[in-house]
Amino acid sequence: MKLDKQNIKEFLKIHNKLKIAIQNIDETKDLYLTDIREIENAMFYIRHLFDFKSPDGDYYVDYVLKEDAKE
């Protein structure tokens, strides 16, 4: 898959939001709800961009490539 300029810009935005979340955690030794939301949004974007799937439909396991998931 080749990433276009828009995808790369989205990854840059995600990177910067995750960087802010990590900085907040490091500085305050706490985690804000907005940081959790940004981490979830980043995961959602990446999961859907690359079509990652749960191997058995369970949310709480590591996701895999679509072709490796059970149908």
LINRARA-V907495 format. One record per residue. N is the residue number from 0. SS is DSSP state (2 for helix, 1 for strand, 0 for the rest). OMEGA is omega in whole degrees, 0 to 359 (* if undefined). NEAR is the number of other ideal C-beta (glycine too) atoms within 12 Angstrom. Layout:
n->N ss->SS omega->OMEGA near->NEAR
n->N ss->SS omega->OMEGA near->NEAR
This chain:
n->0 ss->0 omega->177 near->9
n->1 ss->0 omega->179 near->6
n->2 ss->0 omega->176 near->14
n->3 ss->0 omega->183 near->11
n->4 ss->2 omega->180 near->10
n->5 ss->2 omega->177 near->12
n->6 ss->2 omega->180 near->18
n->7 ss->2 omega->177 near->14
n->8 ss->2 omega->178 near->14
n->9 ss->2 omega->177 near->21
n->10 ss->2 omega->177 near->20
n->11 ss->2 omega->177 near->17
n->12 ss->2 omega->179 near->18
n->13 ss->2 omega->179 near->25
n->14 ss->2 omega->183 near->18
n->15 ss->2 omega->177 near->16
n->16 ss->2 omega->177 near->25
n->17 ss->2 omega->177 near->25
n->18 ss->2 omega->178 near->18
n->19 ss->2 omega->179 near->22
n->20 ss->2 omega->179 near->27
n->21 ss->2 omega->178 near->19
n->22 ss->2 omega->178 near->17
n->23 ss->2 omega->179 near->21
n->24 ss->2 omega->181 near->19
n->25 ss->2 omega->184 near->13
n->26 ss->2 omega->186 near->13
n->27 ss->2 omega->187 near->13
n->28 ss->0 omega->180 near->9
n->29 ss->0 omega->180 near->13
n->30 ss->0 omega->180 near->18
n->31 ss->0 omega->178 near->18
n->32 ss->2 omega->177 near->12
n->33 ss->2 omega->177 near->16
n->34 ss->2 omega->178 near->24
n->35 ss->2 omega->179 near->18
n->36 ss->2 omega->181 near->17
n->37 ss->2 omega->177 near->27
n->38 ss->2 omega->178 near->24
n->39 ss->2 omega->178 near->19
n->40 ss->2 omega->178 near->20
n->41 ss->2 omega->178 near->27
n->42 ss->2 omega->181 near->21
n->43 ss->2 omega->182 near->17
n->44 ss->2 omega->181 near->24
n->45 ss->2 omega->180 near->21
n->46 ss->2 omega->183 near->22
n->47 ss->2 omega->178 near->16
n->48 ss->2 omega->182 near->20
n->49 ss->0 omega->177 near->19
n->50 ss->0 omega->175 near->16
n->51 ss->0 omega->182 near->22
n->52 ss->1 omega->170 near->22
n->53 ss->1 omega->184 near->19
n->54 ss->0 omega->181 near->19
n->55 ss->0 omega->179 near->15
n->56 ss->0 omega->182 near->13
n->57 ss->0 omega->181 near->13
n->58 ss->0 omega->190 near->14
n->59 ss->0 omega->175 near->9
n->60 ss->0 omega->178 near->14
n->61 ss->0 omega->177 near->16
n->62 ss->1 omega->181 near->23
n->63 ss->1 omega->173 near->19
n->64 ss->0 omega->183 near->15
n->65 ss->2 omega->183 near->18
n->66 ss->2 omega->179 near->12
n->67 ss->2 omega->181 near->15
n->68 ss->0 omega->175 near->19
n->69 ss->0 omega->178 near->13
n->70 ss->0 omega->* near->9
